[in-house]
């Protein structure tokens, strides 16, 4: 990876978009990449729309502003498709990854994008089955890494497992549940 990659996360308070952005930033930083990971939200409250962002590059990052034209957009809550212009300023060859049961073609038509720009994965179902509750952020990380290739999947899995093992040192079931959710989402993400 040599070029700058910019990612915008759309979610609702409590779904973990900020946490996913920070986890991605931590792993990328640990691999020696230059990273920015930051949220943007108004009054924090459960269920309110929130944004989070990542900039990742091998080169020094000199931009210190909101991301204007994201290369990738990750949507953790499909109800946002009806209320927020999630594709606003998407780079011309950008891609959108949506947490939904719907097929990519249906989302692509709804978002008025070109074939090959939309990917879908049912992160709610995956997280519920692997973690026992709906928390789509970690499965969406798996889908993002698979679609973008910004970090090789095996390298990402090794590093994110180390991060989870530190964060949840006394709760190995949480570590293993998150790892299974990430791997499943990477396998189950669909594009046209």
C-alpha positions, 0 to 999 in steps of 0.5 A, a space after each residue: 500500500 503506497 497511496 492514501 486511503 480514506 474511509 468514512 464509517 456511518 453508524 448509530 451511537 452504540 453500534 461501534 463505528 468509532 470503536 471499529 475506526 480506532 481498532 483499524 487505526 491501531 492495527 494499521 499503526 502497529 504495522 508501521 502505517 501512518 494513521 488517523 482515526 477519529 469520530 464526529 458526532 453531536 450530543 452522544 446518545 444511543 441510536 443517534 447517527 455518528 460518523 467515524 473516519 480513517 486515513 491510512 498511508 505509508 506516507 506521512 499524513 499532513 491533512 488534519 481535517 474531515 475526510 472530503 472524498 472517501 475511497 470507502 464507506 462502511 454503513 453499520 446501520 442500513 436504516 441510515 440509507 433512508 435518512 442520510 446521504 451515505 454516498 455523499 462525496 464518494 470518490 468516483 471509483 469508491 466502494 460502499 460496504 453495507 450491513 444488510 440482508 439485501 443483495 448488493 444489486 438492490 443496495 446499488 440501485 437504491 444508492 444509484 451507484 455503478 456495478 462493482 461499487 456496493 458490497 453487502 454482508 449481514 453483520 447483524 446476523 453474524 454478530 448475533 450468532 457469534 457474540 450473542 448480541 447485535 454488534 456489527 462493528 467487528 464483522 464490518 471490519 472483516 468485510 472492509 479488510 476483505 474488500 479493500 485489501 489495505 492490510 493483508 487478511 492474515 496479518 490483520 487477523 493476527 494483529 486484531 486478535 492480539 489487540 482483543 486478547 489485551 483488551 479482553 484478557 479475562 474474557 477469551 470467549 469475547 476474543 474468540 467470538 469477535 475473531 469468528 465474526 470477523 472471519 465469517 464477514 470476510 467470507 460472506 461479504 458479497 459484491 456484484 
